[in-house]
């Protein structure tokens, strides 16, 4: 009887460990996805800023030509 109880308790503990590992893996995957989305947003913002700076330089050059 004691052996059966020990096996049952070990089984419960093992199941708990599997759930914890699964949760950690899911959390890690979610964080990775958030990081990738953040990088994509940062890259897009940098391209947008570069484009605005380029347009401003072109307008300044055109204004100088008109003087």
C-alpha positions as CSV (number, residue, x, y, z in Angstrom):
1,X,0.0,0.0,0.0
2,X,2.8,2.4,0.8
3,X,4.4,1.7,-2.5
4,X,1.2,2.5,-4.4
5,X,0.9,5.8,-2.5
6,X,4.5,6.7,-3.3
7,X,4.0,5.9,-7.0
8,X,0.9,8.0,-7.0
9,X,2.6,11.0,-5.3
10,X,5.6,10.7,-7.7
11,X,3.3,10.7,-10.6
12,X,1.5,13.8,-9.4
13,X,4.8,15.6,-8.9
14,X,6.0,14.6,-12.3
15,X,2.8,15.9,-13.9
16,X,3.3,19.2,-12.1
17,X,6.8,19.5,-13.4
18,X,5.6,18.8,-17.0
19,X,3.0,21.6,-16.7
20,X,5.6,24.0,-15.3
21,X,8.0,23.2,-18.2
22,X,5.2,23.6,-20.7
23,X,4.2,27.0,-19.2
24,X,7.8,28.2,-19.3
25,X,8.1,27.2,-22.9
26,X,4.9,29.0,-23.9
27,X,6.0,32.1,-22.0
28,X,9.4,32.0,-23.7
29,X,7.8,31.7,-27.2
30,X,5.5,34.6,-26.4
31,X,8.3,36.8,-25.3
32,X,10.3,35.9,-28.4
33,X,7.3,36.9,-30.6
34,X,6.9,40.2,-28.7
35,X,10.6,40.9,-29.2
36,X,10.4,40.3,-32.9
37,X,7.3,42.5,-33.2
38,X,9.1,45.3,-31.3
39,X,12.1,45.0,-33.6
40,X,9.9,45.2,-36.7
41,X,8.2,48.3,-35.3
42,X,11.5,49.9,-34.5
43,X,12.8,49.2,-38.0
44,X,9.7,50.7,-39.6
45,X,10.0,53.8,-37.4
46,X,13.6,54.2,-38.4
47,X,12.8,53.9,-42.1
48,X,10.0,56.4,-41.7
49,X,12.3,58.9,-39.9
50,X,14.9,58.4,-42.6
51,X,12.3,59.2,-45.3
52,X,11.2,62.3,-43.5
53,X,14.8,63.5,-43.1
54,X,15.4,62.9,-46.8
55,X,12.3,64.8,-47.8
56,X,13.3,67.7,-45.5
57,X,16.8,67.8,-47.1
58,X,15.2,67.8,-50.6
59,X,12.9,70.7,-49.7
60,X,15.8,72.7,-48.2
61,X,17.8,72.1,-51.3
62,X,14.9,73.3,-53.5
63,X,14.4,76.3,-51.3
64,X,18.1,77.2,-51.7
65,X,17.9,76.8,-55.5
66,X,14.9,79.2,-55.6
67,X,16.8,82.0,-53.9
